[in-house]
């Protein structure tokens, strides 16, 4: 998967640097529209948010406690935006 137009956010003590000013618990990435994929044991997997809204609904269940990094496509610095605003 290409990381063009995205950032690789390492998980540090269960948190990611979402914006310049804000770190958030990695669990929130499960519901964020910007979360493109997650890295577990060195493998990129579809993020739970993207898997929910796409044809890859058969993606494996991701244990967010084991996520090492999040591939985030928020290049504007918007920060967390819930997927529920899109699917409702």
N, C-alpha and C positions, 0 to 999 in steps of 0.2 A: 504494500500500500504506500502511496506517495504521501510524504509529509508536506508537500507544497501547499502554501496557504494555511498552514497550521503550526501549532506550537506543541512541543513535547513537554508536558508538565510533570516533573518527578513528584512522586508521593513521598512526603517527609513527615513522619509521625502521624500518618493518617490524614494529612492535609495537602492541598495543592495551592500554588500561587495563582489564583484565578485572574486577578487584575494586579496592577502595580501596587495598589493599596490594600488588597484583600486576599487573605487565604481562607479557603473553605474546606470543610470536611469532604473527603473524596466521595463519600456516600451521596452527596448532592449531585455529583457528576452523573449519577445513574439517571437523573431526571432532567438533565440540561440539554438543550437543543444544540449547543456547541460541542458537546462531547462526541467526537467522531468514532473513536475506538479507545480501547484500554489495553495495557500491556500486562500480561500475567505470565510469569516464568519465561520472559523474553519473547513471547508470542503476542502479536496484535490480534485482538478479537473485537468484533463489533461492539460498540458501547450498548448498554441496555436501552438507552433512549433511542438510538438509531435502529436497533433491532426491533423495537416495538413499532416503529413507524414505517418499516420497510418490509420488503419481501424476505428478509433474513430473520423472520420471527422464530425460526427454528434454531437460532443461535444458542450456544450453550449459556446456561445461567452463570452469571459472573459473580463470584464472591468478592465484593468490593474491598474487603479486608486484605485480599491478596494482590490487589492491583499495585503495580510498581510505577506506572506512569499513565497519564491520560493524554491522548492526542486530541487537542482542542483546536477548533477552526475559528475561534473568536479572534479575528485580527483587528477588530475595531475597539476592543477594550470594554465591551458592553458588560461582561461578567455573566453571572448565572442568569439564565432565562429558562423557566420551566417548560418542559415539553407539553404540559397540560394545556397551555395557552394555544397550542397548535391542534391538538387532537380533540379538544372539546367542542 
